[in-house]
Amino acid sequence: MPPAEPRNGKTRPVPLSSLVGDALRGLTEKRLLELVRTEPVPRHLAIIMDGNRRFARSHGLGVQDGHARGRDTLEELLNWCLELEIRILTVYALSTENLVRPAEELDGLMALFDRALRDIATDERVHRHRIRVRVIGNRALLPAPVREAVDIAESATSGYDAYRYNVALGYGGRDEIVQAIRELAREVRAGTLQPEEIDSAKVAQHLYTADLPDPDLILRTSGEERISNFLLWQSAYSELYFSDVLWPGLTRLEFLRAIRTFQLRRRRFGE
């Protein structure tokens, strides 16, 4: 008789097909991990975490429960990146467009960001692996408690350099480029920069990610196949991977598939 699992205080046999499926997935994941470890992994991985609300609806959950499950997946993702020694992770947590969502949902999200950022400051894993945390985006769009939590997380990890963990909050790619153009215009007006001196490198120096390499791989969940105003300048030569899995349902196996797909692509950079 197969092992039993609890259900409403009782037990029932686990279907044999479920046990076989779990075993096959485990073997597939193990083999895929072995293959991934034979090739270089992305130095900088960026992720569009999409699908929290659809996941909640499909599982009969409230919207905030969907966002909470999304946070749990992000915690797992960080572990997976550490396992593969992916040094830079940038996640799209809240776009400027998301700010038009209902006030109740936004209040719940902000409370979630507040707690998560404060937790980071005391996270043993973050300090053990020397992960520098930074929030990118227009902080003026965030409530005061969240801005305070950002300062706490960044201050607690400011001296670290082994890994980088960037959270895009109140972020918009077009807005980021506009801000860079404004800063360059101010320098020209001040006479410290000549217009003909402006090139791609100068623009990149004025982006939120000025001290980071461009992402090698951008992964988006939920089946949508677009960038949605995320790292528009930086993604010029990024590899893209679109997964049909909703963000809270992302598994280690699907994550490894994305990394392995990246490894099998030939990056030509226009050559």
Backbone as JSON, one array per atom type, in Angstrom:
{
  "sequence": "MPPAEPRNGKTRPVPLSSLVGDALRGLTEKRLLELVRTEPVPRHLAIIMDGNRRFARSHGLGVQDGHARGRDTLEELLNWCLELEIRILTVYALSTENLVRPAEELDGLMALFDRALRDIATDERVHRHRIRVRVIGNRALLPAPVREAVDIAESATSGYDAYRYNVALGYGGRDEIVQAIRELAREVRAGTLQPEEIDSAKVAQHLYTADLPDPDLILRTSGEERISNFLLWQSAYSELYFSDVLWPGLTRLEFLRAIRTFQLRRRRFGE",
  "N": [[0.85, -1.2, 0.0], [0.65, 2.19, -0.92], [2.25, 5.06, 0.71], [0.4, 7.07, 3.06], [-1.38, 10.2, 3.1], [-2.33, 13.01, 5.12], [-5.73, 14.09, 5.33], [-8.23, 16.2, 6.06], [-8.12, 15.35, 8.72], [-8.05, 12.65, 8.41], [-6.61, 9.8, 6.72], [-5.5, 8.94, 3.45], [-4.7, 6.77, 0.75], [-1.82, 7.6, -1.2], [-1.94, 8.17, -4.63], [-0.45, 5.83, -6.86], [0.46, 6.74, -9.3], [1.06, 9.39, -8.74], [3.23, 9.15, -7.02], [5.1, 7.98, -8.75], [5.3, 10.02, -10.64], [6.44, 12.07, -9.07], [8.9, 10.9, -8.48], [10.05, 10.71, -11.03], [10.22, 13.42, -11.69], [12.02, 14.21, -9.75], [14.33, 12.8, -10.53], [14.74, 13.92, -13.05], [15.23, 16.6, -12.36], [17.58, 16.31, -10.88], [19.36, 15.34, -12.83], [19.32, 17.49, -14.62], [20.41, 19.51, -13.04], [23.01, 18.55, -12.8], [23.86, 18.84, -15.47], [23.65, 21.64, -15.8], [25.65, 22.5, -14.12], [27.92, 22.0, -15.57], [28.44, 24.02, -17.32], [29.01, 27.58, -17.84], [27.06, 29.77, -15.81], [24.47, 32.35, -15.94], [25.87, 35.53, -15.28], [24.48, 37.73, -14.43], [21.22, 37.64, -13.59], [17.96, 38.5, -14.39], [14.6, 38.95, -13.38], [11.19, 38.92, -14.22], [8.61, 38.91, -12.24], [5.75, 37.57, -12.62], [2.25, 36.99, -12.29], [1.05, 36.59, -9.8], [-1.59, 37.37, -8.99], [-3.23, 35.96, -10.77], [-2.52, 33.38, -10.07], [-3.54, 33.32, -7.46], [-6.31, 33.55, -7.98], [-6.76, 31.18, -9.42], [-6.36, 29.29, -7.49], [-8.23, 29.72, -5.61], [-7.68, 31.72, -3.74], [-7.17, 34.79, -1.86], [-6.16, 38.01, -3.18], [-3.99, 39.15, -1.74], [-2.98, 36.88, -0.54], [-1.98, 35.61, -2.76], [0.13, 37.33, -3.43], [1.69, 36.97, -1.15], [2.39, 34.3, -1.42], [3.93, 34.59, -3.67], [6.08, 35.99, -2.6], [7.18, 33.95, -1.03], [8.1, 32.23, -3.02], [10.08, 33.82, -4.1], [11.92, 33.83, -2.01], [12.76, 31.17, -2.15], [13.88, 31.22, -4.7], [16.15, 32.82, -4.34], [17.74, 31.1, -2.87], [18.17, 29.13, -4.82], [19.69, 30.56, -6.68], [21.97, 31.1, -5.18], [22.88, 28.51, -4.86], [23.75, 27.91, -7.45], [25.63, 29.81, -7.76], [25.02, 32.25, -8.99], [25.77, 35.46, -9.42], [24.57, 38.0, -9.52], [21.35, 39.16, -9.01], [18.37, 40.49, -10.16], [15.19, 41.61, -9.49], [11.89, 42.24, -10.59], [9.72, 43.87, -8.82], [7.73, 45.84, -8.36], [6.19, 47.86, -10.61], [6.08, 51.16, -12.14], [3.69, 51.34, -13.44], [2.12, 49.57, -12.02], [1.22, 51.05, -9.9], [-1.29, 52.05, -10.22], [-3.09, 50.26, -9.35], [-5.8, 48.93, -7.26], [-6.29, 50.66, -4.12], [-6.39, 49.11, -1.78], [-5.06, 46.75, -2.48], [-2.53, 47.78, -3.1], [-1.78, 48.82, -0.6], [-1.5, 46.45, 0.85], [0.6, 45.28, -0.57], [2.66, 47.12, -0.12], [2.98, 46.85, 2.63], [3.92, 44.26, 2.63], [6.38, 44.55, 1.27], [7.64, 46.22, 3.08], [7.95, 44.59, 5.39], [9.48, 42.51, 4.28], [11.88, 43.77, 3.47], [12.88, 44.7, 5.9], [13.27, 42.28, 7.15], [15.35, 41.27, 5.62], [17.56, 42.66, 6.54], [18.33, 41.33, 8.82], [18.7, 38.78, 8.02], [20.24, 35.74, 8.21], [21.29, 34.24, 6.13], [21.77, 36.15, 4.14], [23.84, 37.66, 5.28], [25.78, 35.71, 5.7], [26.48, 34.92, 3.12], [27.33, 37.29, 2.14], [25.7, 39.25, 0.72], [24.89, 42.0, -1.09], [22.28, 44.24, -0.85], [20.04, 46.15, -2.77], [17.7, 48.67, -3.64], [16.13, 49.62, -6.6], [14.72, 52.25, -8.52], [12.1, 54.74, -8.49], [12.13, 56.15, -5.58], [10.61, 58.08, -4.38], [8.04, 57.5, -4.94], [7.26, 55.64, -3.13], [5.79, 54.73, 0.04], [6.59, 56.34, 3.2], [7.3, 54.48, 5.35], [8.2, 52.27, 3.86], [10.33, 53.38, 2.44], [11.99, 53.86, 4.59], [12.48, 51.21, 5.37], [13.88, 50.35, 3.14], [16.25, 51.84, 3.41], [17.22, 50.65, 5.76], [17.69, 47.97, 4.98], [19.6, 48.35, 2.93], [21.67, 49.67, 4.28], [22.43, 47.74, 6.14], [23.7, 45.89, 4.54], [25.62, 47.13, 3.08], [28.42, 46.9, 2.93], [28.99, 44.58, 1.6], [30.07, 42.37, -1.07], [30.07, 39.98, -2.44], [27.78, 38.89, -3.57], [25.02, 40.32, -5.42], [21.86, 41.7, -4.91], [19.14, 42.97, -6.28], [16.24, 44.9, -6.02], [13.57, 45.92, -7.84], [11.57, 48.55, -7.31], [8.77, 50.62, -7.63], [9.59, 51.11, -10.18], [10.41, 52.01, -13.54], [11.35, 51.44, -16.82], [11.44, 53.34, -18.94], [11.14, 55.71, -17.51], [13.51, 55.62, -16.05], [15.42, 56.01, -18.07], [14.69, 58.56, -18.94], [15.28, 60.04, -16.63], [18.05, 59.74, -16.63], [18.72, 61.14, -18.96], [17.96, 63.71, -18.21], [19.82, 64.23, -16.17], [22.18, 64.22, -17.63], [21.66, 66.41, -19.27], [21.69, 68.45, -17.4], [24.39, 68.44, -16.71], [25.51, 69.25, -19.13], [24.42, 71.81, -19.31], [25.69, 72.94, -17.13], [28.21, 73.07, -18.05], [30.06, 71.08, -17.66], [30.08, 68.96, -19.31], [30.25, 68.11, -22.71], [27.99, 68.09, -25.47], [28.76, 66.35, -27.6], [30.24, 64.51, -26.27], [28.56, 62.72, -25.17], [27.72, 59.4, -25.07], [26.92, 55.88, -25.4], [28.08, 54.74, -23.13], [28.2, 56.91, -21.39], [25.49, 57.4, -20.95], [24.76, 54.98, -19.69], [26.14, 55.25, -17.32], [24.52, 56.85, -15.85], [22.32, 55.47, -15.12], [20.22, 53.47, -12.91], [21.53, 51.11, -12.59], [24.25, 51.54, -12.86], [26.69, 50.54, -11.87], [26.67, 47.89, -12.48], [26.88, 44.91, -14.53], [25.12, 44.4, -17.64], [22.05, 42.49, -17.73], [22.4, 39.02, -18.32], [20.5, 37.1, -18.76], [16.99, 37.3, -18.97], [14.23, 36.33, -17.28], [10.84, 35.62, -17.55], [7.79, 34.93, -15.98], [4.47, 33.42, -16.21], [3.53, 33.19, -18.82], [3.29, 35.42, -20.42], [4.79, 37.32, -23.03], [6.67, 39.64, -23.11], [8.6, 42.6, -22.29], [7.71, 44.64, -20.67], [8.47, 47.28, -19.8], [10.82, 46.95, -18.35], [14.13, 47.27, -17.44], [14.93, 48.47, -19.92], [17.04, 49.74, -21.39], [19.23, 48.23, -20.56], [18.71, 45.66, -21.43], [19.41, 45.18, -24.05], [21.02, 43.19, -25.27], [20.31, 40.96, -23.89], [19.48, 37.56, -23.2], [16.28, 36.05, -23.55], [13.78, 34.39, -21.67], [10.75, 32.82, -21.55], [8.34, 31.63, -19.41], [5.52, 29.5, -18.94], [4.6, 29.1, -16.44], [2.95, 30.37, -13.56], [4.13, 32.95, -11.38], [4.15, 32.34, -8.43], [4.08, 29.61, -8.6], [6.46, 28.75, -9.62], [9.0, 26.36, -10.01], [11.95, 24.64, -8.82], [12.83, 22.95, -10.8], [11.79, 24.11, -13.19], [13.15, 26.51, -13.08], [15.81, 25.61, -13.39], [15.58, 24.62, -15.98], [15.32, 27.01, -17.41], [17.85, 28.16, -16.99], [19.47, 26.22, -18.18], [18.58, 26.37, -20.83], [19.49, 28.91, -21.5], [22.25, 28.38, -21.39], [22.59, 26.8, -23.62], [22.27, 28.43, -25.75], [23.76, 30.44, -28.32], [25.48, 33.31, -27.93], [25.75, 36.14, -29.78], [25.99, 38.9, -29.87], [25.44, 40.75, -31.93], [27.28, 40.04, -33.87]],
  "CA": [[0.0, 0.0, 0.0], [1.45, 3.42, -0.94], [2.15, 5.89, 1.9], [-0.83, 7.85, 3.16], [-1.23, 11.61, 3.42], [-3.48, 13.46, 5.89], [-6.78, 14.86, 4.64], [-9.35, 16.44, 6.95], [-8.0, 14.54, 9.92], [-7.99, 11.23, 8.06], [-5.55, 9.5, 5.77], [-5.92, 8.21, 2.25], [-3.52, 6.35, -0.01], [-1.33, 8.47, -2.27], [-1.97, 7.42, -5.89], [0.85, 5.36, -7.34], [0.89, 7.61, -10.4], [1.65, 10.59, -8.14], [4.56, 8.78, -6.52], [5.97, 7.78, -9.91], [5.55, 11.34, -11.21], [7.39, 12.77, -8.2], [10.21, 10.27, -8.63], [10.59, 11.09, -12.33], [10.6, 14.83, -11.62], [13.23, 14.28, -8.96], [15.44, 12.34, -11.35], [14.96, 14.93, -14.1], [15.84, 17.76, -11.72], [18.95, 15.95, -10.52], [20.15, 15.27, -14.06], [19.42, 18.84, -15.15], [21.37, 20.23, -12.21], [24.34, 18.07, -13.2], [24.2, 19.46, -16.75], [23.83, 23.07, -15.59], [26.93, 22.71, -13.44], [29.03, 21.78, -16.49], [28.59, 25.2, -18.17], [28.87, 28.85, -17.11], [25.7, 30.26, -15.56], [24.41, 33.8, -16.12], [26.45, 36.34, -14.21], [23.4, 38.62, -13.97], [19.9, 37.13, -13.91], [16.86, 39.42, -14.07], [13.34, 38.2, -13.41], [9.89, 39.59, -14.16], [7.81, 37.99, -11.42], [4.39, 37.86, -13.05], [1.25, 35.95, -12.14], [0.56, 36.4, -8.43], [-3.04, 37.49, -8.89], [-3.85, 34.83, -11.48], [-2.29, 32.21, -9.22], [-4.5, 33.39, -6.36], [-7.66, 33.23, -8.49], [-6.85, 29.78, -9.84], [-6.29, 28.44, -6.3], [-9.26, 30.13, -4.67], [-7.06, 32.53, -2.69], [-7.27, 36.23, -1.99], [-5.05, 38.65, -3.89], [-2.83, 39.29, -0.85], [-2.41, 35.54, -0.37], [-1.18, 35.37, -3.97], [1.39, 38.08, -3.3], [2.48, 36.32, -0.09], [2.98, 33.09, -2.02], [4.99, 35.07, -4.55], [7.26, 36.28, -1.78], [7.78, 32.66, -0.65], [8.84, 31.75, -4.18], [11.29, 34.65, -4.22], [12.86, 33.32, -1.01], [13.34, 29.95, -2.71], [14.71, 31.6, -5.84], [17.44, 33.3, -3.84], [18.51, 29.9, -2.54], [18.59, 28.47, -6.07], [20.76, 31.36, -7.26], [23.16, 30.86, -4.37], [23.32, 27.15, -5.17], [24.45, 27.93, -8.74], [26.57, 30.92, -7.7], [24.63, 33.37, -9.84], [26.26, 36.54, -8.56], [23.72, 39.19, -9.51], [19.94, 38.88, -9.23], [17.53, 41.68, -10.15], [13.8, 41.19, -9.61], [10.9, 43.3, -10.85], [8.73, 43.68, -7.77], [6.62, 46.79, -8.5], [6.44, 48.82, -11.68], [5.35, 52.42, -12.03], [2.33, 51.08, -13.93], [1.38, 48.87, -10.96], [0.76, 51.99, -8.89], [-2.7, 52.4, -10.47], [-3.93, 49.19, -8.83], [-6.65, 49.36, -6.14], [-5.56, 51.09, -2.93], [-6.29, 48.01, -0.81], [-4.0, 45.84, -2.92], [-1.25, 48.47, -2.96], [-1.45, 48.88, 0.82], [-1.01, 45.13, 1.22], [1.92, 45.09, -1.18], [3.64, 47.96, 0.57], [3.23, 46.21, 3.91], [4.75, 43.08, 2.35], [7.73, 45.05, 0.97], [8.18, 46.75, 4.33], [8.4, 43.45, 6.22], [10.53, 41.75, 3.59], [13.13, 44.52, 3.49], [13.38, 44.71, 7.28], [13.75, 40.92, 7.42], [16.63, 41.11, 4.94], [18.62, 43.26, 7.36], [18.74, 40.37, 9.85], [18.7, 37.44, 7.41], [21.55, 35.1, 8.38], [21.76, 33.82, 4.81], [22.28, 37.34, 3.45], [25.13, 38.05, 5.86], [26.75, 34.62, 5.51], [26.92, 34.93, 1.72], [27.76, 38.66, 1.82], [24.83, 39.72, -0.36], [24.54, 43.43, -1.02], [20.9, 44.47, -1.27], [19.76, 47.52, -3.19], [16.42, 48.91, -4.29], [16.24, 50.54, -7.72], [13.44, 52.8, -8.89], [11.79, 56.07, -7.98], [11.75, 55.94, -4.18], [9.62, 59.08, -4.0], [6.72, 56.91, -5.16], [7.01, 54.66, -2.08], [5.43, 55.32, 1.33], [7.71, 56.6, 4.1], [7.79, 53.27, 6.04], [8.94, 51.42, 2.91], [11.62, 54.05, 2.21], [12.81, 53.59, 5.78], [12.89, 49.8, 5.3], [14.92, 50.3, 2.11], [17.49, 52.34, 4.03], [17.68, 49.67, 6.73], [18.24, 46.82, 4.25], [20.8, 48.74, 2.21], [22.72, 49.98, 5.25], [22.88, 46.5, 6.77], [24.45, 45.06, 3.59], [26.38, 48.04, 2.21], [29.82, 46.53, 2.78], [29.14, 43.26, 0.99], [30.35, 42.41, -2.5], [30.13, 38.65, -3.05], [26.56, 38.76, -4.39], [24.19, 41.52, -5.5], [20.44, 41.4, -4.96], [18.5, 44.25, -6.58], [14.79, 44.83, -6.04], [13.02, 47.07, -8.57], [10.33, 49.02, -6.67], [8.45, 51.91, -8.22], [10.56, 51.17, -11.27], [9.97, 52.02, -14.93], [12.52, 51.56, -17.68], [11.42, 54.62, -19.65], [11.4, 56.74, -16.51], [14.93, 55.56, -15.73], [16.16, 56.63, -19.18], [14.38, 60.0, -18.89], [16.06, 60.61, -15.54], [19.45, 59.79, -17.07], [18.82, 62.24, -19.93], [17.89, 64.97, -17.45], [21.1, 64.43, -15.48], [23.16, 64.59, -18.66], [21.33, 67.78, -19.7], [22.17, 69.36, -16.35], [25.84, 68.52, -16.83], [25.8, 70.07, -20.31], [24.1, 73.19, -18.95], [26.69, 73.41, -16.18], [29.48, 73.2, -18.75], [30.98, 69.99, -17.3], [29.96, 67.92, -20.31], [29.92, 68.59, -24.04], [27.02, 67.18, -26.1], [29.4, 65.32, -28.41], [30.84, 63.53, -25.37], [27.53, 61.78, -24.72], [27.66, 58.15, -25.81], [26.22, 54.83, -24.66], [28.71, 54.56, -21.83], [27.79, 58.03, -20.54], [24.1, 57.16, -20.55], [24.75, 53.86, -18.74], [26.66, 55.72, -16.04], [23.49, 57.6, -15.14], [21.2, 54.57, -14.84], [20.24, 52.88, -11.57], [22.43, 49.95, -12.62], [25.52, 52.04, -13.4], [27.84, 49.74, -11.42], [26.38, 46.48, -12.72], [26.84, 44.49, -15.94], [23.77, 44.18, -18.14], [21.61, 41.11, -17.47], [22.65, 38.0, -19.35], [19.24, 36.39, -18.99], [15.78, 37.81, -18.36], [13.21, 35.29, -17.18], [9.5, 36.1, -17.2], [6.81, 33.88, -15.75], [3.04, 33.63, -16.46], [3.16, 33.0, -20.21], [3.36, 36.67, -21.18], [6.06, 37.41, -23.76], [7.06, 41.03, -23.32], [9.51, 43.1, -21.27], [6.89, 45.45, -19.76], [9.14, 48.47, -19.25], [11.82, 46.5, -17.38], [15.53, 47.31, -17.88], [14.87, 48.64, -21.38], [18.38, 50.02, -21.92], [20.17, 47.17, -20.17], [18.34, 44.36, -22.0], [19.66, 45.2, -25.49], [21.56, 41.91, -25.72], [19.96, 39.9, -22.94], [18.69, 36.42, -23.64], [14.96, 36.07, -22.94], [13.16, 33.08, -21.45], [9.38, 33.0, -21.1], [7.77, 30.42, -18.83], [4.07, 29.53, -18.77], [4.29, 28.94, -15.01], [2.7, 31.59, -12.8], [5.27, 33.16, -10.5], [4.19, 31.58, -7.18], [4.2, 28.19, -8.9], [7.77, 28.43, -10.21], [9.71, 25.29, -9.31], [13.39, 24.54, -9.06], [13.01, 22.29, -12.09], [11.57, 25.09, -14.24], [14.28, 27.45, -12.98], [16.97, 24.96, -14.01], [15.33, 24.58, -17.42], [15.64, 28.33, -17.95], [19.31, 28.33, -16.98], [20.05, 25.32, -19.18], [18.26, 26.93, -22.14], [20.45, 29.99, -21.68], [23.57, 27.81, -21.64], [22.62, 26.17, -24.93], [22.19, 29.45, -26.78], [25.01, 31.07, -28.72], [25.31, 34.75, -27.84], [26.6, 36.73, -30.83], [26.14, 40.34, -29.64], [25.42, 41.48, -33.19], [28.32, 39.62, -34.81]],
  "C": [[0.88, 1.24, 0.0], [1.28, 4.21, 0.34], [0.89, 6.73, 1.87], [-0.49, 9.29, 3.46], [-2.47, 12.08, 4.16], [-4.45, 14.25, 5.05], [-7.98, 14.95, 5.58], [-9.32, 15.52, 8.16], [-7.92, 13.06, 9.65], [-6.81, 11.01, 7.12], [-6.14, 8.78, 4.57], [-4.68, 7.85, 1.47], [-3.13, 7.38, -1.06], [-1.32, 7.66, -3.56], [-0.56, 7.04, -6.35], [1.38, 6.25, -8.46], [1.55, 8.88, -9.88], [3.06, 10.31, -7.65], [5.55, 8.62, -7.67], [6.32, 9.13, -10.54], [6.56, 12.12, -10.39], [8.8, 12.22, -8.36], [10.86, 10.68, -9.95], [11.02, 12.56, -12.33], [11.89, 14.99, -10.83], [14.46, 13.87, -9.75], [15.78, 13.35, -12.44], [15.67, 16.14, -13.53], [17.3, 17.48, -11.38], [19.85, 15.94, -11.75], [20.36, 16.67, -14.65], [20.41, 19.67, -14.35], [22.79, 19.82, -12.55], [24.78, 18.73, -14.5], [24.48, 20.95, -16.58], [25.2, 23.35, -14.98], [28.13, 22.47, -14.35], [29.33, 23.0, -17.35], [28.48, 26.47, -17.33], [27.4, 29.24, -16.95], [25.66, 31.76, -15.82], [25.09, 34.52, -14.96], [25.37, 37.21, -13.58], [22.08, 38.06, -14.5], [18.86, 38.16, -13.48], [15.54, 38.68, -14.26], [12.13, 39.13, -13.31], [8.94, 38.62, -13.48], [6.33, 38.27, -11.67], [3.46, 36.68, -12.75], [0.7, 35.74, -10.75], [-0.96, 36.4, -8.35], [-3.75, 36.35, -9.62], [-3.67, 33.53, -10.71], [-3.32, 32.17, -8.09], [-5.9, 33.01, -6.84], [-7.79, 31.75, -8.81], [-6.81, 28.81, -8.66], [-7.3, 28.85, -5.23], [-8.73, 30.95, -3.51], [-7.37, 34.0, -2.9], [-6.04, 36.8, -2.67], [-3.81, 38.74, -3.01], [-2.18, 37.94, -0.57], [-1.54, 35.19, -1.58], [0.15, 36.08, -3.9], [2.29, 37.45, -2.23], [3.13, 35.05, -0.62], [4.09, 33.47, -2.99], [6.25, 35.4, -3.78], [7.95, 34.98, -1.36], [8.61, 32.09, -1.8], [10.14, 32.53, -4.36], [12.34, 34.2, -3.2], [13.54, 32.05, -1.51], [14.28, 30.27, -3.86], [16.09, 32.06, -5.39], [18.33, 32.12, -3.47], [19.03, 29.2, -3.8], [19.74, 29.23, -6.72], [22.07, 31.17, -6.49], [23.74, 29.48, -4.67], [24.15, 27.11, -6.45], [25.51, 29.02, -8.81], [26.3, 31.95, -8.8], [24.84, 34.63, -9.02], [25.35, 37.75, -8.47], [22.29, 38.79, -9.86], [19.17, 40.19, -9.14], [16.09, 41.25, -10.39], [12.88, 42.4, -9.75], [9.74, 43.1, -9.89], [7.52, 44.59, -7.91], [6.98, 47.82, -9.55], [5.69, 50.12, -11.42], [3.91, 52.24, -12.49], [1.48, 50.38, -12.86], [0.75, 49.81, -9.95], [-0.68, 52.45, -9.11], [-3.63, 51.3, -9.96], [-4.77, 49.69, -7.64], [-5.85, 49.64, -4.88], [-5.38, 49.95, -1.93], [-5.17, 47.05, -1.18], [-2.63, 46.5, -2.75], [-0.83, 48.57, -1.49], [-0.9, 47.55, 1.3], [0.37, 44.85, 0.67], [2.98, 45.89, -0.45], [3.98, 47.38, 1.95], [4.12, 44.98, 3.74], [6.19, 43.49, 2.06], [8.41, 45.54, 2.25], [8.74, 45.61, 5.19], [9.57, 42.72, 5.58], [11.88, 42.46, 3.67], [13.72, 44.57, 4.9], [13.91, 43.33, 7.66], [15.13, 40.69, 6.8], [17.79, 41.58, 5.81], [19.15, 42.29, 8.41], [18.8, 38.94, 9.33], [20.11, 36.83, 7.49], [22.14, 34.69, 7.04], [22.39, 34.98, 4.05], [23.67, 37.71, 3.98], [26.19, 36.96, 5.64], [27.31, 34.63, 4.09], [27.36, 36.32, 1.24], [27.02, 39.2, 0.59], [24.51, 41.2, -0.15], [23.15, 43.64, -1.62], [20.73, 45.94, -1.66], [18.4, 47.59, -3.87], [16.63, 49.92, -5.41], [14.84, 51.0, -8.12], [13.27, 54.19, -8.3], [11.26, 55.95, -6.56], [10.71, 56.95, -3.71], [8.2, 58.55, -4.15], [6.33, 55.94, -4.04], [6.62, 55.36, -0.79], [6.65, 55.44, 2.24], [8.19, 55.34, 4.83], [8.6, 52.36, 5.12], [10.29, 52.05, 2.59], [12.56, 53.83, 3.39], [13.32, 52.16, 5.77], [13.98, 49.61, 4.25], [16.26, 50.73, 2.69], [18.07, 51.32, 5.0], [18.35, 48.49, 6.03], [19.55, 47.18, 3.56], [21.95, 49.03, 3.17], [23.3, 48.71, 5.86], [23.77, 45.66, 5.87], [25.42, 45.88, 2.74], [27.83, 47.62, 1.99], [30.05, 45.22, 2.05], [29.36, 43.36, -0.52], [30.4, 41.05, -3.17], [28.96, 38.43, -3.99], [25.84, 40.1, -4.38], [22.73, 41.11, -5.69], [19.71, 42.73, -5.1], [16.99, 44.05, -6.71], [14.27, 46.09, -6.72], [11.65, 47.41, -8.0], [10.01, 50.42, -7.18], [9.34, 52.17, -9.42], [9.86, 51.2, -12.63], [11.18, 52.27, -15.81], [12.57, 52.88, -18.43], [11.73, 55.77, -18.7], [12.88, 56.79, -16.15], [15.76, 56.25, -16.81], [15.93, 58.14, -19.2], [15.2, 60.68, -17.8], [17.54, 60.74, -15.92], [19.66, 60.94, -18.04], [18.81, 63.58, -19.21], [19.22, 65.27, -16.74], [22.19, 64.84, -16.46], [22.92, 66.03, -19.12], [21.81, 68.8, -18.67], [23.68, 69.54, -16.43], [26.25, 69.39, -18.03], [25.54, 71.54, -19.98], [25.14, 73.79, -18.0], [28.07, 73.57, -16.82], [30.49, 72.12, -18.4], [30.95, 68.85, -18.31], [29.58, 68.55, -21.64], [28.95, 67.59, -24.71], [27.66, 66.05, -26.89], [30.1, 64.26, -27.56], [29.83, 62.48, -24.89], [27.51, 60.57, -25.64], [26.94, 57.12, -24.94], [26.78, 54.66, -23.25], [28.28, 55.67, -20.87], [26.35, 57.85, -20.05], [24.03, 56.08, -19.47], [25.22, 54.29, -17.36], [25.62, 56.46, -15.21], [22.24, 56.76, -14.89], [21.31, 54.03, -13.42], [21.28, 51.77, -11.47], [23.83, 50.31, -13.08], [26.71, 51.16, -13.03], [27.65, 48.25, -11.64], [26.51, 46.14, -14.2], [25.38, 44.31, -16.36], [23.34, 42.73, -17.86], [21.92, 40.19, -18.64], [21.35, 37.32, -19.74], [18.11, 37.11, -18.26], [14.72, 36.72, -18.43], [11.89, 35.94, -16.79], [8.56, 34.91, -17.05], [5.43, 34.33, -16.25], [2.62, 33.5, -17.91], [3.15, 34.26, -21.05], [4.75, 36.81, -21.81], [6.36, 38.86, -24.13], [7.91, 41.48, -22.13], [8.79, 43.99, -20.26], [7.69, 46.53, -19.03], [10.2, 48.12, -18.21], [13.21, 46.5, -18.02], [15.63, 47.48, -19.4], [16.24, 48.89, -21.99], [19.29, 48.81, -21.72], [19.9, 45.84, -20.88], [18.65, 44.25, -23.49], [20.16, 43.87, -26.03], [21.29, 40.77, -24.74], [19.24, 38.76, -23.65], [17.37, 36.45, -22.88], [14.42, 34.65, -22.81], [11.77, 33.32, -20.87], [8.81, 31.66, -20.64], [6.26, 30.58, -18.68], [3.66, 29.43, -17.31], [4.01, 30.29, -14.37], [3.73, 31.72, -11.7], [5.23, 32.34, -9.2], [4.35, 30.07, -7.39], [5.53, 27.79, -9.51], [8.49, 27.39, -9.36], [11.2, 25.34, -9.62], [13.65, 23.9, -10.41], [12.83, 23.28, -13.23], [12.68, 26.14, -14.25], [15.52, 26.86, -13.67], [16.81, 24.85, -15.52], [15.69, 25.92, -18.07], [17.14, 28.54, -18.03], [19.95, 27.45, -18.04], [19.77, 25.81, -20.6], [19.22, 28.06, -22.47], [21.83, 29.43, -22.06], [23.69, 27.25, -23.06], [22.51, 27.17, -26.07], [23.58, 30.02, -27.08], [24.79, 32.57, -28.77], [26.29, 35.43, -28.79], [26.83, 38.23, -30.64], [26.27, 41.11, -30.94], [26.43, 41.03, -34.22], [27.73, 38.74, -35.9]]
}
